[in-house]
Amino acid sequence: MLLCVTASHRTADFDLLDRVSRGVATTATDLVEGTDFVRGAVVLATCNRFEAYLELDEPLTAAVPIATEAVFATLAASVGADAAELRGTAVVLSGSEVARHLFAVSSGLESLVLGEDEIAGQVQRALATARAEGTSSSGLERLFQRAAHTSRRVRSVADLGGAGRSIARLALDLASTRVTEWSAARVLVVGTGRYAATTIAALRDRGVRDLRVFSATGRAEQFAARYGVRAEHVLREAIRDAEVVITCTARYTVTASDIPDGSRRLVIDLGLPRNVEPGVGKLPGVELIDLEVLALHAPLPELEPGARALVGSAADAFAAEELAAPAIVALRRHVFDALDAELDRARARGTAGTGERERTEQALRHLAGVLLHAPSVRARELAEEGRNAEFAAALDTLYGIRVDAVPDEGKARAVDRASGTA
């Protein structure tokens, strides 16, 4: 069973998301190691959201409130009182709604900027982190891989990403009312990660020529050489020479002591956790644009109906595949167990040479896969039509294969409604 606990800029303020995001590094590991029924966990913490995706061993709806409490209890151990505040703003999704939500998030439909380019990569990096920490699971792997496929399809068909939408570009659009001429501006980027590279590209699109980069990790020289910018090694001196400072790093927080004087200066904070202390915006000569300011100016175009339809269709297909999976697995096991038994008997007779035997086995396994393809497709189609139980009954009638726990789609939706997620 899949579960998602989510809070974003739509339900929570940025200060809360900022504080929570600083303490979630071990949340997935703590959930998997400290909770018997959590099979896997992936935590997604981006510039405007916190989400915990769980796969639960317990298929009953009673597991939803228990798992939800486990998420907040685990957070409370690392972020204290903020966990209780997050509880009041978070939304809990389970069953088929989890896929629908993640597919929309990964496609940029739930972002601060509709169609945001970076979110798909952030989603997949969250999965990569879970893999590295050993907290992923087979169900979450299927969910996140399908999310990646869906986001690519949404972008190609609906062209949401065609305009290069990103928070960095939105920030520069807003900053353009403060910067007289970008080609003459001295700009410092604090950070050397993927988002810094995206920001560099957005700045060059606006004609910026004087670009510098600072890194608290010592990577400035390497990054500067790769992207053709100037490396800076002392932050305070680098800020002294800059008219525009853009932060996009999780490694360093700019404080008031880093600002050398009262010269007119625009500071843009693209980070969560915050890269710039709020007090910096109160200094003489400094104007601070952070995520809260960007949220007020984010365009609110009507959502692309085609993109929403694609996400809905992909989520329905994923749900159908999950419903059909036990029956498909049972059929495949039945066929390949029979094939292995026959091959074992053939090997025991020893009537063929090694090369001929291997070619025969390969051909028979290929044939078995070909024969299984059509019933597997039909199983998914029946699941989408709410007739999953019919396929299971047919397996029992034809082959004596008993499939446990195969709900039809109608029953699955009833379970979702009972848990308050449909």
C-alpha positions as CSV (number, residue, x, y, z in Angstrom):
1,M,0.0,0.0,0.0
2,L,1.3,3.5,-0.9
3,L,1.0,6.5,1.3
4,C,2.1,10.1,0.9
5,V,2.3,12.9,3.6
6,T,2.7,16.2,1.8
7,A,3.0,19.9,2.6
8,S,3.8,22.6,0.1
9,H,3.6,26.3,-0.5
10,R,-0.1,25.7,-1.1
11,T,-0.8,24.6,2.4
12,A,2.2,25.8,4.6
13,D,4.3,28.9,4.9
14,F,7.9,29.0,3.6
15,D,9.4,29.6,7.1
16,L,7.9,26.3,8.3
17,L,9.0,24.4,5.2
18,D,12.5,26.0,5.6
19,R,12.8,24.8,9.2
20,V,11.5,21.3,8.5
21,S,13.7,20.8,5.4
22,R,16.8,21.4,7.6
23,G,16.1,18.4,9.7
24,V,14.9,15.7,7.3
25,A,18.2,14.1,6.3
26,T,17.6,10.9,8.3
27,T,13.8,10.8,8.1
28,A,13.5,8.0,5.5
29,T,16.1,5.8,7.3
30,D,14.4,6.4,10.7
31,L,11.0,5.4,9.3
32,V,12.2,2.2,7.7
33,E,14.4,1.1,10.6
34,G,12.1,2.2,13.3
35,T,8.8,1.1,12.0
36,D,7.9,-2.6,11.4
37,F,5.3,-2.0,8.7
38,V,7.1,0.6,6.6
39,R,8.7,-1.4,3.7
40,G,10.2,1.7,2.0
41,A,10.4,5.5,2.2
42,V,11.4,8.3,-0.1
43,V,11.6,11.9,1.2
44,L,11.3,14.8,-1.2
45,A,12.3,18.2,0.2
46,T,12.5,20.9,-2.4
47,C,12.4,24.7,-2.4
48,N,8.6,24.7,-1.8
49,R,7.5,21.3,-0.5
50,F,8.1,18.5,2.0
51,E,6.8,15.0,1.0
52,A,7.3,11.5,2.5
53,Y,6.3,8.6,0.2
54,L,5.9,5.3,2.0
55,E,5.2,1.7,1.0
56,L,3.4,-0.2,3.8
57,D,3.3,-3.9,4.4
58,E,-0.2,-3.6,5.9
59,P,-2.8,-3.4,3.1
60,L,-5.6,-2.3,5.3
61,T,-6.8,1.3,5.8
62,A,-6.0,1.0,9.5
63,A,-2.3,1.4,8.5
64,V,-2.9,4.9,7.2
65,P,-3.3,6.8,10.5
66,I,-0.6,4.6,12.1
67,A,1.9,5.3,9.4
68,T,1.0,9.0,9.3
69,E,1.6,9.2,13.1
70,A,5.0,7.5,12.5
71,V,6.0,10.2,10.0
72,F,5.2,13.0,12.4
73,A,6.8,11.2,15.4
74,T,10.0,10.7,13.4
75,L,10.0,14.4,12.3
76,A,9.4,15.5,15.9
77,A,12.6,13.8,16.9
78,S,14.6,15.9,14.4
79,V,12.7,19.2,14.0
80,G,10.9,19.5,17.3
81,A,7.7,21.6,17.6
82,D,7.7,22.2,13.9
83,A,6.5,18.7,13.3
84,A,3.3,19.6,15.2
85,E,2.8,22.7,13.1
86,L,3.4,20.7,9.9
87,R,0.8,18.2,11.0
88,G,-1.8,21.0,10.8
89,T,-0.9,21.9,7.2
90,A,-0.1,18.5,5.7
91,V,-2.3,16.5,3.5
92,V,-2.3,12.7,3.6
93,L,-2.9,10.6,0.4
94,S,-3.2,6.9,0.1
95,G,-4.0,4.3,-2.6
96,S,-4.4,5.5,-6.1
97,E,-4.2,9.2,-5.2
98,V,-0.5,8.8,-4.4
99,A,0.5,8.1,-8.0
100,R,-1.8,10.9,-9.3
101,H,-0.2,13.4,-6.9
102,L,3.4,12.4,-7.6
103,F,2.9,12.3,-11.3
104,A,1.5,15.9,-11.1
105,V,4.4,17.0,-8.9
106,S,7.0,15.5,-11.2
107,S,5.4,17.1,-14.2
108,G,5.6,20.6,-12.6
109,L,1.8,20.9,-12.2
110,E,2.0,21.5,-8.5
111,S,5.1,23.8,-8.6
112,L,5.4,27.5,-7.7
113,V,5.9,28.1,-11.4
114,L,3.7,25.9,-13.6
115,G,5.7,23.5,-15.6
116,E,8.9,24.2,-13.5
117,D,11.9,22.5,-15.2
118,E,13.9,21.4,-12.2
119,I,11.2,19.4,-10.2
120,A,11.5,16.2,-12.3
121,G,15.2,16.0,-11.5
122,Q,14.6,16.7,-7.8
123,V,12.0,13.9,-7.7
124,Q,14.5,11.4,-9.2
125,R,17.3,12.6,-7.0
126,A,15.1,11.9,-4.0
127,L,14.7,8.3,-5.2
128,A,18.5,8.0,-5.8
129,T,19.1,9.1,-2.2
130,A,16.7,6.5,-1.0
131,R,18.5,3.9,-3.0
132,A,21.9,4.9,-1.6
133,E,20.5,4.8,1.9
134,G,18.7,1.5,1.4
135,T,15.2,2.9,2.1
136,S,13.7,2.4,-1.4
137,S,11.3,-0.5,-2.1
138,S,10.0,-2.3,-5.2
139,G,6.7,-0.5,-5.0
140,L,8.3,2.9,-4.7
141,E,10.7,2.1,-7.5
142,R,7.8,1.4,-9.8
143,L,6.0,4.5,-8.7
144,F,8.9,6.9,-9.2
145,Q,10.0,5.3,-12.4
146,R,6.5,5.8,-13.8
147,A,6.6,9.4,-12.5
148,A,9.7,10.0,-14.6
149,H,8.1,8.5,-17.7
150,T,4.9,10.6,-17.1
151,S,6.8,13.9,-16.7
152,R,8.7,13.4,-19.9
153,R,5.4,12.6,-21.8
154,V,3.6,15.6,-20.3
155,R,6.5,17.9,-21.3
156,S,6.6,16.5,-24.8
157,V,2.9,16.6,-25.5
158,A,1.7,19.6,-23.5
159,D,5.0,21.6,-23.9
160,L,4.9,22.8,-20.3
161,G,8.7,22.9,-20.2
162,G,9.1,24.4,-23.6
163,A,9.5,28.0,-22.3
164,G,12.3,27.0,-19.9
165,R,10.1,27.6,-16.8
166,S,12.0,27.7,-13.5
167,I,12.0,29.6,-10.2
168,A,15.4,31.1,-11.3
169,R,13.8,32.5,-14.4
170,L,10.8,33.8,-12.5
171,A,13.2,35.5,-10.1
172,L,15.2,37.1,-12.9
173,D,11.9,38.3,-14.5
174,L,11.1,40.0,-11.3
175,A,14.6,41.4,-10.8
176,S,14.5,42.9,-14.3
177,T,12.4,45.8,-12.9
178,R,15.4,46.6,-10.5
179,V,18.3,46.0,-12.9
180,T,18.8,48.7,-15.5
181,E,20.9,46.7,-17.9
182,W,21.8,43.0,-17.4
183,S,24.7,43.1,-19.8
184,A,26.5,45.7,-17.5
185,A,25.5,44.1,-14.2
186,R,28.1,42.4,-11.9
187,V,26.4,39.1,-10.7
188,L,27.6,36.7,-8.1
189,V,26.2,33.2,-7.8
190,V,26.7,31.4,-4.5
191,G,26.7,27.7,-5.1
192,T,28.0,25.2,-7.6
193,G,25.3,22.6,-7.9
194,R,22.8,21.8,-10.6
195,Y,20.6,24.7,-9.7
196,A,23.6,27.1,-9.9
197,A,24.2,25.8,-13.5
198,T,20.6,26.4,-14.3
199,T,20.8,30.0,-12.9
200,I,24.0,30.7,-14.9
201,A,22.2,29.7,-18.1
202,A,19.2,31.9,-17.3
203,L,21.6,34.8,-16.6
204,R,23.4,34.4,-19.9
205,D,20.0,34.3,-21.7
206,R,19.6,37.9,-20.3
207,G,22.9,39.0,-21.6
208,V,24.9,39.0,-18.3
209,R,28.7,39.0,-19.1
210,D,30.2,39.7,-15.7
211,L,29.5,36.4,-13.8
212,R,31.3,35.2,-10.7
213,V,30.8,32.1,-8.5
214,F,31.5,31.4,-4.9
215,S,31.5,28.0,-3.2
216,A,31.9,27.2,0.5
217,T,33.1,23.7,-0.5
218,G,36.1,24.7,-2.6
219,R,34.5,23.8,-5.9
220,A,34.4,27.3,-7.4
221,E,37.5,26.9,-9.6
222,Q,36.3,23.7,-11.2
223,F,32.8,25.1,-11.7
224,A,34.1,28.4,-13.1
225,A,36.3,26.5,-15.6
226,R,33.4,24.4,-16.7
227,Y,30.9,27.2,-17.2
228,G,33.3,30.0,-18.2
229,V,32.8,32.3,-15.2
230,R,35.1,33.8,-12.6
231,A,35.8,32.0,-9.3
232,E,35.7,33.9,-6.0
233,H,37.2,32.7,-2.8
234,V,36.2,35.2,-0.1
235,L,32.5,35.7,0.1
236,R,32.5,39.1,1.7
237,E,34.9,40.5,-0.9
238,A,32.9,38.9,-3.7
239,I,29.7,40.5,-2.4
240,R,31.4,43.9,-2.2
241,D,32.0,43.7,-6.0
242,A,28.6,42.5,-6.9
243,E,25.4,44.4,-7.7
244,V,23.3,41.2,-7.8
245,V,23.8,38.2,-5.5
246,I,22.0,35.0,-6.2
247,T,22.2,32.1,-3.7
248,C,21.3,28.5,-4.6
249,T,23.2,26.2,-2.2
250,A,22.5,24.1,0.8
251,R,26.1,24.5,2.0
252,Y,26.1,28.1,3.2
253,T,23.8,30.7,4.6
254,V,24.5,34.4,3.9
255,T,24.3,36.5,7.0
256,A,24.3,40.2,7.7
257,S,28.0,40.0,8.6
258,D,28.7,38.9,5.0
259,I,27.3,42.2,3.6
260,P,30.3,44.6,3.5
261,D,28.7,48.0,3.1
262,G,25.4,49.9,2.4
263,S,25.8,50.0,-1.3
264,R,22.6,49.4,-3.4
265,R,22.5,45.6,-3.9
266,L,19.9,43.1,-5.0
267,V,20.0,39.7,-3.2
268,I,18.0,36.8,-4.6
269,D,17.5,33.7,-2.4
270,L,16.5,30.6,-4.3
271,G,17.2,28.1,-1.5
272,L,15.2,26.0,0.8
273,P,16.5,25.7,3.5
274,R,17.0,29.5,3.2
275,N,20.4,30.6,1.9
276,V,20.0,34.1,3.2
277,E,19.0,35.2,6.7
278,P,15.8,37.3,6.6
279,G,17.7,40.0,8.5
280,V,19.8,40.7,5.4
281,G,16.8,42.2,3.7
282,K,16.6,44.9,6.5
283,L,20.1,46.2,5.9
284,P,20.5,49.6,4.3
285,G,20.7,49.4,0.5
286,V,19.8,45.7,0.3
287,E,16.6,44.4,-1.4
288,L,15.9,40.8,-0.8
289,I,13.8,38.6,-3.1
290,D,13.2,35.2,-1.6
291,L,10.7,32.4,-2.2
292,E,7.9,34.2,-0.3
293,V,8.2,37.2,-2.5
294,L,8.3,35.0,-5.6
295,A,5.2,33.1,-4.5
296,L,3.3,36.5,-4.5
297,H,4.4,37.2,-8.0
298,A,4.2,33.7,-9.5
299,P,2.1,33.6,-12.6
300,L,-1.2,31.7,-12.2
301,P,-2.1,30.6,-15.7
302,E,-5.0,28.3,-16.2
303,L,-3.7,24.8,-15.8
304,E,-3.1,23.0,-19.1
305,P,-6.0,20.6,-19.4
306,G,-4.1,18.3,-21.7
307,A,-1.3,17.9,-19.1
308,R,-3.8,17.2,-16.3
309,A,-5.5,14.6,-18.6
310,L,-2.2,12.9,-19.3
311,V,-1.4,12.7,-15.6
312,G,-4.8,11.3,-14.8
313,S,-4.5,8.7,-17.5
314,A,-1.0,7.7,-16.4
315,A,-2.2,7.4,-12.8
316,D,-5.2,5.2,-13.8
317,A,-2.9,3.0,-15.8
318,F,-0.4,2.6,-12.9
319,A,-3.3,1.8,-10.5
320,A,-4.5,-0.9,-12.9
321,E,-1.1,-2.4,-13.3
322,E,-0.7,-2.6,-9.5
323,L,-4.1,-4.3,-9.2
324,A,-3.3,-6.7,-12.0
325,A,0.3,-7.5,-10.8
326,P,-0.5,-10.4,-8.3
327,A,-2.4,-12.3,-11.0
328,I,0.2,-11.6,-13.7
329,V,3.0,-12.7,-11.3
330,A,1.0,-15.9,-10.4
331,L,0.6,-16.8,-14.1
332,R,4.2,-16.1,-14.9
333,R,5.3,-18.2,-11.9
334,H,3.0,-21.1,-13.0
335,V,4.4,-21.1,-16.6
336,F,8.1,-20.7,-15.7
337,D,7.9,-23.2,-12.9
338,A,6.5,-25.7,-15.4
339,L,9.2,-24.8,-18.0
340,D,12.0,-25.2,-15.4
341,A,10.7,-28.6,-14.4
342,E,10.7,-29.8,-18.0
343,L,14.2,-28.4,-18.7
344,D,15.4,-30.2,-15.6
345,R,14.1,-33.4,-16.9
346,A,15.7,-32.8,-20.3
347,R,19.0,-32.0,-18.7
348,A,18.8,-35.3,-16.7
349,R,18.4,-37.3,-19.9
350,G,21.5,-35.6,-21.3
351,T,20.7,-36.2,-25.0
352,A,21.9,-32.9,-26.4
353,G,25.3,-31.2,-26.4
354,T,25.9,-28.1,-24.2
355,G,25.6,-25.6,-27.0
356,E,22.4,-27.1,-28.5
357,R,20.8,-27.3,-25.0
358,E,21.5,-23.7,-24.2
359,R,20.0,-22.5,-27.5
360,T,17.0,-24.7,-26.9
361,E,16.5,-23.3,-23.4
362,Q,16.8,-19.7,-24.7
363,A,14.3,-20.3,-27.4
364,L,11.8,-21.9,-25.0
365,R,12.1,-19.1,-22.5
366,H,11.6,-16.6,-25.3
367,L,8.5,-18.5,-26.4
368,A,7.1,-18.5,-22.9
369,G,7.5,-14.7,-22.7
370,V,5.8,-14.3,-26.0
371,L,2.8,-16.4,-24.9
372,L,2.6,-14.5,-21.6
373,H,2.5,-11.1,-23.2
374,A,-1.1,-11.1,-24.4
375,P,-2.7,-12.3,-21.2
376,S,-0.6,-9.8,-19.2
377,V,-1.8,-7.0,-21.3
378,R,-5.4,-8.3,-21.0
379,A,-5.1,-8.5,-17.2
380,R,-4.1,-4.8,-17.1
381,E,-7.0,-3.8,-19.4
382,L,-9.5,-5.7,-17.3
383,A,-8.1,-4.1,-14.2
384,E,-8.7,-0.6,-15.8
385,E,-12.3,-1.7,-16.5
386,G,-12.8,-2.8,-12.9
387,R,-12.9,-6.5,-13.9
388,N,-9.7,-7.6,-12.2
389,A,-11.5,-10.4,-10.3
390,E,-12.6,-11.9,-13.6
391,F,-9.0,-12.5,-14.7
392,A,-8.2,-14.1,-11.3
393,A,-11.2,-16.4,-11.6
394,A,-10.2,-17.4,-15.2
395,L,-6.7,-18.4,-13.9
396,D,-8.4,-20.5,-11.3
397,T,-10.7,-22.1,-13.8
398,L,-8.1,-22.8,-16.5
399,Y,-5.0,-23.6,-14.6
400,G,-6.0,-24.0,-10.9
401,I,-4.0,-20.9,-10.0
402,R,-5.2,-19.2,-6.9
403,V,-4.5,-15.5,-6.6
404,D,-4.6,-14.0,-3.1
405,A,-5.7,-10.4,-2.4
406,V,-6.9,-9.4,-5.9
407,P,-9.4,-6.5,-5.4
408,D,-11.2,-5.1,-8.4
409,E,-11.0,-1.4,-9.1
410,G,-14.4,-0.7,-7.6
411,K,-13.3,-2.3,-4.3
412,A,-10.0,-0.4,-4.4
413,R,-11.8,2.9,-4.7
414,A,-14.1,1.9,-1.9
415,V,-11.0,1.4,0.3
416,D,-9.7,4.8,-0.7
417,R,-13.0,6.4,0.2
418,A,-13.0,4.7,3.5
419,S,-9.6,6.2,4.3
420,G,-10.7,9.7,3.2
421,T,-8.4,10.0,0.1
422,A,-10.8,9.6,-2.8
